[in-house]
Amino acid sequence: MNWKSALAIYALFWAFSVFFVLPFGVKTAQEAGVDLVPGQAESAPHGFDPRRIVIRTTIVATVLFSLFYLNYVFGWVTVEMLDWTR
């Protein structure tokens, strides 16, 4: 696999992983025990930490990409295995 292709595929895994990671660890102001800011929605998250999101996303994307790459190298699941029309 070309390194540019691998980088593009990793970027896709990273982008998809963001949406998987975002809902975990979120607390509303009520759950955190603080008062709402005037105009703030009750469901808005209380302390958004982008560093934590980036770290978690990178870990998830790296694990998923590693599984993808190992499957690419060793051929655990191939297109022929997924062809159910036979």
Residue frames as a rotation matrix with the C-alpha (Angstrom) as fourth column:
MET 1
0.591 0.807 0.000 0.00
0.807 -0.591 0.000 0.00
0.000 0.000 -1.000 0.00
ASN 2
-0.122 -0.569 0.814 1.30
0.505 -0.741 -0.442 3.42
0.854 0.357 0.378 -0.93
TRP 3
-0.672 -0.182 -0.718 2.05
0.739 -0.237 -0.631 5.62
-0.056 -0.954 0.294 2.13
LYS 4
-0.922 0.386 0.034 -0.19
-0.375 -0.912 0.168 8.36
0.096 0.142 0.985 0.71
SER 5
-0.162 0.883 -0.440 -3.09
-0.231 0.399 0.887 5.95
0.959 0.246 0.139 0.48
ALA 6
-0.215 0.013 -0.977 -2.44
0.809 0.563 -0.170 4.75
0.548 -0.826 -0.131 4.02
LEU 7
-0.936 -0.168 -0.309 -2.39
0.316 -0.788 -0.529 8.34
-0.154 -0.593 0.790 5.27
ALA 8
-0.663 0.749 0.010 -5.68
-0.586 -0.527 0.615 9.14
0.466 0.402 0.788 3.50
ILE 9
0.013 0.666 -0.746 -7.34
0.167 0.734 0.658 6.03
0.986 -0.133 -0.102 4.92
TYR 10
-0.519 -0.254 -0.817 -6.05
0.832 0.070 -0.550 6.89
0.197 -0.965 0.175 8.41
ALA 11
-0.984 0.177 0.021 -7.50
-0.178 -0.973 -0.146 10.40
-0.005 -0.147 0.989 8.03
LEU 12
-0.260 0.939 -0.227 -10.87
-0.453 0.089 0.887 8.86
0.853 0.333 0.402 7.17
PHE 13
-0.025 0.193 -0.981 -10.72
0.676 0.726 0.126 6.59
0.736 -0.660 -0.149 10.21
TRP 14
-0.835 -0.339 -0.434 -9.81
0.550 -0.541 -0.636 9.62
-0.019 -0.770 0.638 12.34
ALA 15
-0.814 0.563 0.146 -12.72
-0.490 -0.799 0.349 11.69
0.313 0.212 0.926 10.99
PHE 16
0.043 0.856 -0.514 -15.22
-0.157 0.514 0.843 8.87
0.987 0.044 0.156 11.59
SER 17
-0.272 -0.232 -0.934 -13.79
0.781 0.514 -0.355 8.23
0.562 -0.826 0.041 15.06
VAL 18
-0.962 -0.038 0.270 -14.52
-0.088 -0.893 -0.441 11.82
0.258 -0.448 0.856 16.13
PHE 19
-0.195 0.975 0.103 -18.25
-0.744 -0.216 0.632 11.15
0.639 0.047 0.768 15.85
PHE 20
0.264 0.224 -0.938 -17.86
0.293 0.908 0.299 7.94
0.919 -0.353 0.174 17.84
VAL 21
-0.488 -0.630 -0.604 -15.83
0.761 0.032 -0.648 9.57
0.428 -0.776 0.464 20.64
LEU 22
-0.670 0.130 0.731 -17.72
-0.138 -0.989 0.050 12.86
0.730 -0.068 0.681 21.07
PRO 23
0.320 0.922 0.217 -20.69
-0.353 -0.096 0.931 11.61
0.879 -0.375 0.294 23.15
PHE 24
0.421 -0.171 -0.891 -18.58
0.672 0.719 0.179 9.82
0.610 -0.674 0.418 25.78
GLY 25
-0.385 -0.620 -0.683 -17.73
0.922 -0.233 -0.308 11.67
0.032 -0.749 0.662 28.99
VAL 26
-0.622 0.226 0.749 -20.04
0.090 -0.930 0.355 14.62
0.778 0.289 0.559 28.34
LYS 27
-0.448 0.492 -0.746 -21.76
0.877 0.083 -0.473 16.15
-0.171 -0.867 -0.469 31.36
THR 28
0.198 0.578 0.791 -24.43
0.539 -0.739 0.405 18.82
0.819 0.346 -0.458 31.31
ALA 29
-0.461 -0.338 0.821 -24.31
-0.368 -0.769 -0.523 21.76
0.807 -0.543 0.230 33.71
GLN 30
0.489 0.725 0.484 -26.94
-0.783 0.121 0.610 20.07
0.383 -0.678 0.628 35.87
GLU 31
0.851 -0.216 -0.478 -24.89
0.278 0.959 0.062 16.85
0.445 -0.186 0.876 36.08
ALA 32
-0.175 -0.982 0.070 -21.75
0.530 -0.153 -0.834 18.87
0.830 -0.109 0.547 36.90
GLY 33
0.210 0.359 -0.909 -23.62
0.977 -0.113 0.181 20.77
-0.038 -0.926 -0.375 39.60
VAL 34
-0.808 -0.460 -0.368 -23.07
0.437 -0.887 0.148 24.28
-0.395 -0.041 0.918 38.22
ASP 35
0.100 0.865 -0.491 -25.49
0.132 -0.501 -0.855 27.02
-0.986 0.021 -0.164 37.25
LEU 36
0.221 0.084 0.972 -26.49
0.959 0.161 -0.232 27.57
-0.176 0.983 -0.045 33.64
VAL 37
-0.846 -0.434 -0.311 -25.21
0.317 -0.877 0.362 30.63
-0.429 0.207 0.879 31.81
PRO 38
0.015 0.913 -0.407 -28.13
-0.150 -0.401 -0.904 32.84
-0.989 0.075 0.130 30.71
GLY 39
0.364 0.235 -0.901 -29.26
-0.898 -0.168 -0.406 31.65
-0.247 0.957 0.150 27.28
GLN 40
-0.706 -0.694 -0.141 -27.51
-0.708 0.692 0.137 28.29
0.003 0.197 -0.980 27.58
ALA 41
0.213 0.752 -0.623 -29.47
-0.633 0.592 0.499 25.19
0.744 0.288 0.602 26.59
GLU 42
0.543 0.066 0.837 -29.99
-0.792 0.373 0.484 22.66
-0.281 -0.926 0.254 29.38
SER 43
0.932 -0.137 0.335 -28.48
0.204 0.964 -0.173 19.93
-0.299 0.230 0.926 27.19
ALA 44
0.685 -0.728 0.040 -25.28
-0.395 -0.417 -0.819 21.86
0.612 0.545 -0.573 26.38
PRO 45
0.433 -0.583 -0.687 -22.08
0.684 0.709 -0.171 20.22
0.587 -0.396 0.706 27.59
HIS 46
0.983 -0.096 -0.156 -20.37
0.057 -0.648 0.760 21.72
-0.175 -0.756 -0.631 30.62
GLY 47
0.304 -0.946 -0.110 -16.57
-0.552 -0.269 0.789 21.84
-0.777 -0.179 -0.604 30.07
PHE 48
0.999 0.003 0.047 -15.56
0.038 0.519 -0.854 20.93
-0.027 0.855 0.518 26.55
ASP 49
0.295 -0.955 0.031 -11.93
-0.404 -0.095 0.910 19.77
-0.866 -0.281 -0.414 26.42
PRO 50
0.809 0.084 -0.582 -10.73
-0.588 0.143 -0.796 19.44
0.016 0.986 0.165 22.81
ARG 51
-0.253 -0.964 -0.075 -7.39
-0.945 0.263 -0.195 17.92
0.208 0.021 -0.978 23.84
ARG 52
-0.451 0.162 0.878 -9.15
-0.445 0.812 -0.379 14.97
-0.774 -0.561 -0.294 25.45
ILE 53
0.667 0.744 0.031 -11.31
-0.284 0.293 -0.913 14.50
-0.689 0.600 0.406 22.35
VAL 54
0.518 -0.549 -0.656 -8.26
-0.812 -0.077 -0.578 14.58
0.267 0.832 -0.486 20.05
ILE 55
-0.540 -0.764 0.354 -6.35
-0.838 0.528 -0.140 12.07
-0.080 -0.372 -0.925 22.19
ARG 56
-0.167 0.568 0.806 -9.28
-0.248 0.767 -0.592 9.65
-0.954 -0.299 0.013 22.42
THR 57
0.803 0.488 -0.343 -10.01
-0.411 0.036 -0.911 10.01
-0.432 0.872 0.230 18.71
THR 58
0.134 -0.850 -0.509 -6.38
-0.952 0.032 -0.305 9.33
0.276 0.525 -0.805 17.81
ILE 59
-0.633 -0.340 0.696 -6.32
-0.604 0.779 -0.169 6.19
-0.484 -0.527 -0.698 19.95
VAL 60
0.233 0.813 0.534 -9.56
-0.105 0.567 -0.817 4.83
-0.967 0.134 0.217 18.44
ALA 61
0.810 0.071 -0.582 -8.49
-0.565 -0.175 -0.807 5.71
-0.159 0.982 -0.102 14.88
THR 62
-0.195 -0.965 -0.174 -5.08
-0.975 0.209 -0.070 4.11
0.104 0.156 -0.982 15.36
VAL 63
-0.499 0.091 0.862 -6.58
-0.331 0.899 -0.286 0.87
-0.801 -0.428 -0.419 16.65
LEU 64
0.564 0.801 0.203 -9.10
-0.061 0.285 -0.957 0.72
-0.824 0.527 0.209 13.80
PHE 65
0.634 -0.398 -0.663 -6.49
-0.771 -0.262 -0.581 1.57
0.057 0.880 -0.472 11.17
SER 66
-0.458 -0.833 0.312 -4.14
-0.852 0.511 0.115 -1.05
-0.255 -0.213 -0.943 12.60
LEU 67
-0.141 0.506 0.851 -6.84
-0.025 0.857 -0.514 -3.70
-0.990 -0.094 -0.109 12.25
PHE 68
0.846 0.444 -0.296 -7.54
-0.252 -0.156 -0.955 -2.49
-0.470 0.882 -0.020 8.70
TYR 69
0.278 -0.825 -0.493 -3.87
-0.955 -0.182 -0.234 -2.60
0.103 0.536 -0.838 7.75
LEU 70
-0.569 -0.453 0.686 -3.32
-0.582 0.811 0.053 -6.04
-0.581 -0.369 -0.726 9.29
ASN 71
0.317 0.754 0.575 -6.32
0.100 0.576 -0.811 -7.29
-0.943 0.315 0.108 7.34
TYR 72
0.802 -0.089 -0.590 -4.82
-0.574 -0.387 -0.722 -5.74
-0.164 0.918 -0.362 4.20
VAL 73
-0.175 -0.977 -0.117 -1.49
-0.984 0.176 0.004 -7.50
0.016 0.116 -0.993 4.78
PHE 74
-0.810 -0.219 0.544 -2.74
-0.368 0.912 -0.180 -10.90
-0.457 -0.346 -0.819 5.95
GLY 75
-0.653 0.580 -0.487 -6.05
-0.538 0.097 0.837 -11.07
0.533 0.809 0.249 4.05
TRP 76
-0.917 0.338 0.211 -8.26
0.004 0.537 -0.843 -12.20
-0.399 -0.773 -0.494 6.93
VAL 77
0.156 0.985 0.078 -11.43
0.378 0.013 -0.926 -10.90
-0.912 0.173 -0.371 5.22
THR 78
-0.886 -0.463 0.026 -11.46
0.169 -0.269 0.948 -10.58
-0.432 0.844 0.317 1.45
VAL 79
-0.460 0.726 -0.511 -13.99
-0.857 -0.514 0.041 -9.45
-0.233 0.456 0.859 -1.13
GLU 80
-0.501 0.240 -0.831 -14.52
-0.396 0.791 0.467 -13.06
0.769 0.563 -0.302 -2.17
MET 81
-0.865 0.172 -0.472 -15.52
0.479 0.562 -0.674 -13.96
0.149 -0.809 -0.568 1.40
LEU 82
-0.652 0.619 -0.438 -18.13
-0.066 -0.622 -0.780 -11.19
-0.755 -0.480 0.447 1.39
ASP 83
-0.705 0.389 -0.593 -19.66
-0.681 -0.139 0.719 -12.16
0.197 0.911 0.362 -1.98
TRP 84
-0.570 0.575 0.587 -23.05
-0.252 0.557 -0.791 -13.61
-0.782 -0.599 -0.173 -1.02
THR 85
0.164 0.677 -0.718 -24.37
-0.915 -0.169 -0.367 -13.86
-0.369 0.717 0.591 -4.58
ARG 86
-0.641 -0.464 -0.611 -22.86
-0.670 0.727 0.151 -17.31
0.374 0.506 -0.777 -5.15
